[in-house]
Amino acid sequence: MKNPLSPEIFDFLKALAANNSKEWMDANRSWYQEMRKNLIEYATVIQASFAEFYPMTMMDPKKYLARINNNRRFHPDKPPYKTHFALMVKHRGPGYGDFYIHLEPENVMLATGIYHPPRELLQAMRDLIDYQGEKLQEITSAPAFKKVYGYLQGDKLKTSPKGFDQDHPYIDLLRHKDLIVFKHLDEKTICSDGGLEIAKEAFAAALPFMEFVDLAIESARS
């Protein structure tokens, strides 16, 4: 499968980082629209690639793209625009976890999991680990998972969380405040045809972990 992602994406982002203003964006709106169109083409191919082995809920690829505008309502000191593009591939549709593709000069990343969750979701995640920690250990010890991601990432408590004993069998997992995994790539690789296969392999390796995360999301909603 041919990868439509253009390396020019990173040229645009470098120029935006050096000229992060509405005036610059207005003057380069056609360039931005061209890059956005390219990202939609990429999202279309990514979705089709992942669907080859997982029965995904097929969505409008435009909905995978995160807004480039910064939300400055509560952070007025932020620049007008983000200096990265992000795609959030919903493997089970809205309301569930996603597979995150981060495109930024010198910071390309494939990731998934729960990052800085609200209190209710964090508690649901810990309750799930309390009862099914062995399952999460099996998921994160699988050879395919370890090959791609190595180990779980994210912030952790130094002590045991409230309501859980220090000698809990899954205390190391319960200390996590985030439950995330990620893999870094370089700009050349993500734009190559091989980059599509790497993303596909990373998605496949993450699926059991993503399903575990979705159980926590469902529990927090109930």
N, C-alpha and C positions, 0 to 999 in steps of 0.2 A: 504494500500500500504506500502510495506517495505522500510525503509530508508537505502540506501547503504552507507551513509556518515560515514566514520570511525573516531573515536576519535583520532586515531593515527595522523590524519592531524595536530592536535594541538601539538603533541609531535615533529613532524618534524619542525614545525614553531618555537617552542621554541629552538630547537637545532640550527636552522638556525640563529636565532637572536643572539645566543651566539657565533656563528662562521661564521659571514657573510663575506665569502671570496670565490673566485673562486676555490681555492685549496680545501676547505671543500666541496663545491658543486660537484666538479669533483670526489672527493672520495665517495660522497654519491649520485651520479647520479641515481643509480638504485632505491634508496629509494624515491628520488624526482619523478621518472617516475611512481613508484607504487602509490604515492599519487596523481599524476596528473590523472592517470587512474581511481582512485577512484572518483575524482572530476567530470570526464566526465560521469561516471555512475550516480552520483548524479544529474548532469545537465540534463541527459536523463530523470530521474524520475521526476524531478521538471517540466520539459517541459510537460511531459505527464499529470502530476497532474493539472497544470494550464489549459491545453487544454481541460480538462473535462468540463469546464464551459465557456471558452472563445475561440473563433475560431482563435487561434494564427497562425502566419506564422511560420511553423515548420522549424527549422534550424539545421545544424550540431551542436550538443552539444559542440563540441570542440571550436566552435566560441564564446561560452559564457564565456570562461575562459580568464581572463586578463593575460598578460605576467607577469612573476615573476621578470624578469630583470628590474632594474631601468634604466630609460633613463638618462644617465650621460653626454649627449652632452652639455647641458647648466648648469648642476649641477654636476660637476666632484667630489665634496666632498661627494656626496651620496654614501652609501654602494652599492655593486654590485646588491643586491637582495632586493626585498620587503619582509617584514616579515609578510605578510598576503596573503591569496588567495582571489580572487574576481571573482564572477560570475555576468555577466550582461545579464539578460534574456530579449531579444527583443520581446515584445508582438506583435509588428506590423512589425517587420523586420528592416533591416539596415536603418539608417537615422532618426529614431524616438527615443523616450525616452526608457529607460529600467528600469527593476526592479532589484535592486542591492542587492547582497548577499555578505556580508563582513565577512570573516572567519579569526579571529586573536585571539590568546590567551587573554582571559579576555576582548575581544571586538568583539562580534558577533552582526551583525546588518543587518536588512532588511530595505531597503530605496528606495526612488524614488524621481524624481523631477528634478529641474534645479539647479546645484551647480556651483557657480562662472561662470556664462554664459558670453560669449563675448558680446561686446557692442550692436551688432545688435540684438542678441537674448534677451538681457535684455530689450531693447527698445520695441521689439515685445511683450514681456511678459507684460510690463506695458500698452502698447496700448490695448492689449486684456482685461486686467483688467479694463481699463478705460471704455470699452464698455460692458463688460460682468462680471463685478465684482460681481453682484448679483448671477450669476451662480456659481462662485468660492466660495462665502459665503455659498451657499446651499450645495455644495460638502463637504466643510470642517466642516459643521455643522451636516452632516448625522450621525446618531447613530453608524453605522458600522465603519465609518472613525474615529470618536472620540474614540470609544472603543479601536481601534488598535493603533492610532497615537497621539491622544490627540489634537494636534494643529500644525500649520505650523512652521517649524524651519528655521534656516539660518540667515545670517547677514542682518541687516536692517539699513536704514538711520535714523538719529535722526530728520531730517527735511524732507520737501517734496522734491521729485525729480524734476529736472528741467522740466518745462513745465506743472506742475500740481499744482493746488491751494491747499493751506493748508486745506481748508474746503471741499475738494473733498469727496464725500460720501464713497469712497473706499481708502482713503488716507493711512490707516493702511496696506492694502495689497500692495499699490503702493510703500511703503517704502522698501519693501523686495528687497534685492540685490540677494538673493537666494530664491528659492521656493522649499523647500524640506521637506520630512517627513521621519521619521525613527522609528524603534522599535528595542530595544535591547533584546537579548536572552543570555542564558548562553550556554556553550559548550556542556553540557550534553543534554540540550533540543534540540538544533539544530540537534544533531545526532540521536535523538529518532524518532520513527514512529510518535509520536505526533508532533514533530517538522515539519514534512511535512504538517500536517494539519494547523499548525500555519502559515507557509509560504503561504499556499494556501489561508487562511483567510485574511492574510495581502495583498496579491496580489489582491484578490477580492475587498477588501475595498478601495484599491488605484486606481482601474481602472478608475472611473470617473475623478479623479485628473490627472491621466496619460493622458487621452484623452484631457483634458484641456491644459496640457503642450504641447501635440503634435500639438494643434492648433497654439500655439506660435511658435513652431519649423517650421511649414509649412509657417507661415506668414513671418518669418525671411528669409526663402529661396526664397520667391516670389519677 
